[in-house]
Amino acid sequence: MKFKEAEMKKIILLMSIIFSLNIIACSDDDGSKADLQWNNQGGEVAKDIKWMSDSTVDQRWDGEYNNGDTTPFKGIKALTGQGECVDISGDTAVIEIDPYRSVGIEPSSSTSTAVVQENAAATLIISSIATTK
Amino acid sequence: MMELPSQESHHKWQRFSGKWVVENSRAMEVNGWASPWDYYELIEYNSIVSLQDFKDYSEISISANITERINSLAELLISFAITSESASWFYRMYGFKLSGGFWGINKVSFIFTDKNDKSKPNATKNNRLVQELASNTCKVKYGRDYNFKILFENGNVALYINGEKVLCAPFTEKTNYGRIAISSRNAKVAIDNVEVKKGQDLIFLDDFHQDSIYVRVLKATKEVKKAD
């Protein structure tokens, strides 16, 4: 009987260790400070969207996003940045945030540089695409 | 519908990548690092591309200063005969590429790029070929102004740096029709006095006394909810 109790304790201890290790392994603490996704309502295709900070491409959503499509949420490390993409014409374009129409954007944002709130799950809507050249 | 910044009459270039600012009568690329898109060669660099096409010109002249090397290879690319099969998918072009490392620019090459598999759509990643048609050694220091002149002469195209011919190669195309572009990668550059001449006639000049670079912009608004 004592032998069985000791065995059971060992098994419970082992299971606890495995459970703890599993929690550590599944943690999604990848250093991101907010989650960001893009919703294309611009009427044209947007491709390969990038979230750029001063010195690097912080996050990218490769692929083609038709009008109405939404990218998956991805973690961003740089809260301050700017979006860029390629449009259907092969032009690259800066995605400009309109701070006056935006909700939850930090007051320090400008049209050229957006500051996403920390810990936010932010959706940036591409609302119209310049067609004038 | 939001009002969008659009191309205006004083615009002579379109920014394709990088952060270009016009100050003190110079166009400067201030990022240095370039973020690849994996489509056509021009957008693998920080590039400005002329808004107009040129035809039967004999000379392109540019003053340029590679102000700072960010990484190796540091590159400056002067491209011409840039054409596309569709819209702005500028796969096809020729160019003189200057490249170097820590000590300065030490190589010049004449390159040709185009779509590799023409049956594939334009928006196909990594579908470009880049051919080096000729190359030579050269010496260009960082932080100094140089004049780069491309001359079309007797079926050849030659690059002169401060008046010295550094590379000459056959140019076998029937025409040099197309746009011109200035690009950099892994280096910050400052550009001034871009001229295109047809014989003695000056057909294009940009001394960057005003901001002549058009930046294509998409507008985005924002919806935010706090994460759980």
Boltz contact constraints between the chains, C-beta under 6 A:
constraints:
  - contact:
      token1: [A, 57]
      token2: [B, 35]
      max_distance: 6.0
  - contact:
      token1: [A, 86]
      token2: [B, 37]
      max_distance: 6.0
  - contact:
      token1: [A, 89]
      token2: [B, 87]
      max_distance: 6.0
  - contact:
      token1: [A, 89]
      token2: [B, 88]
      max_distance: 6.0
  - contact:
      token1: [A, 90]
      token2: [B, 87]
      max_distance: 6.0
  - contact:
      token1: [A, 90]
      token2: [B, 88]
      max_distance: 6.0
  - contact:
      token1: [A, 90]
      token2: [B, 89]
      max_distance: 6.0
  - contact:
      token1: [A, 91]
      token2: [B, 88]
      max_distance: 6.0
  - contact:
      token1: [A, 91]
      token2: [B, 216]
      max_distance: 6.0
  - contact:
      token1: [A, 92]
      token2: [B, 16]
      max_distance: 6.0
  - contact:
      token1: [A, 92]
      token2: [B, 17]
      max_distance: 6.0
  - contact:
      token1: [A, 92]
      token2: [B, 43]
      max_distance: 6.0
  - contact:
      token1: [A, 93]
      token2: [B, 216]
      max_distance: 6.0
  - contact:
      token1: [A, 93]
      token2: [B, 218]
      max_distance: 6.0
  - contact:
      token1: [A, 94]
      token2: [B, 215]
      max_distance: 6.0
  - contact:
      token1: [A, 94]
      token2: [B, 217]
      max_distance: 6.0
  - contact:
      token1: [A, 95]
      token2: [B, 218]
      max_distance: 6.0
  - contact:
      token1: [A, 95]
      token2: [B, 220]
      max_distance: 6.0
  - contact:
      token1: [A, 96]
      token2: [B, 217]
      max_distance: 6.0
  - contact:
      token1: [A, 96]
      token2: [B, 219]
      max_distance: 6.0
  - contact:
      token1: [A, 97]
      token2: [B, 220]
      max_distance: 6.0
  - contact:
      token1: [A, 98]
      token2: [B, 219]
      max_distance: 6.0
  - contact:
      token1: [A, 98]
      token2: [B, 221]
      max_distance: 6.0
  - contact:
      token1: [A, 101]
      token2: [B, 221]
      max_distance: 6.0
  - contact:
      token1: [A, 102]
      token2: [B, 221]
      max_distance: 6.0
  - contact:
      token1: [A, 102]
      token2: [B, 222]
      max_distance: 6.0
  - contact:
      token1: [A, 103]
      token2: [B, 223]
      max_distance: 6.0
  - contact:
      token1: [A, 103]
      token2: [B, 224]
      max_distance: 6.0
  - contact:
      token1: [A, 104]
      token2: [B, 224]
      max_distance: 6.0
  - contact:
      token1: [A, 105]
      token2: [B, 222]
      max_distance: 6.0
  - contact:
      token1: [A, 119]
      token2: [B, 227]
      max_distance: 6.0
  - contact:
      token1: [A, 120]
      token2: [B, 224]
      max_distance: 6.0
  - contact:
      token1: [A, 121]
      token2: [B, 225]
      max_distance: 6.0
  - contact:
      token1: [A, 121]
      token2: [B, 227]
      max_distance: 6.0
  - contact:
      token1: [A, 122]
      token2: [B, 224]
      max_distance: 6.0
  - contact:
      token1: [A, 123]
      token2: [B, 223]
      max_distance: 6.0
  - contact:
      token1: [A, 124]
      token2: [B, 220]
      max_distance: 6.0
  - contact:
      token1: [A, 124]
      token2: [B, 222]
      max_distance: 6.0
  - contact:
      token1: [A, 125]
      token2: [B, 220]
      max_distance: 6.0
  - contact:
      token1: [A, 125]
      token2: [B, 221]
      max_distance: 6.0
  - contact:
      token1: [A, 126]
      token2: [B, 218]
      max_distance: 6.0
  - contact:
      token1: [A, 126]
      token2: [B, 220]
      max_distance: 6.0
  - contact:
      token1: [A, 127]
      token2: [B, 219]
      max_distance: 6.0
  - contact:
      token1: [A, 127]
      token2: [B, 221]
      max_distance: 6.0
  - contact:
      token1: [A, 128]
      token2: [B, 1]
      max_distance: 6.0
  - contact:
      token1: [A, 128]
      token2: [B, 2]
      max_distance: 6.0
  - contact:
      token1: [A, 128]
      token2: [B, 219]
      max_distance: 6.0
  - contact:
      token1: [A, 129]
      token2: [B, 218]
      max_distance: 6.0
  - contact:
      token1: [A, 130]
      token2: [B, 4]
      max_distance: 6.0
  - contact:
      token1: [A, 130]
      token2: [B, 217]
      max_distance: 6.0
  - contact:
      token1: [A, 132]
      token2: [B, 6]
      max_distance: 6.0
  - contact:
      token1: [A, 133]
      token2: [B, 7]
      max_distance: 6.0
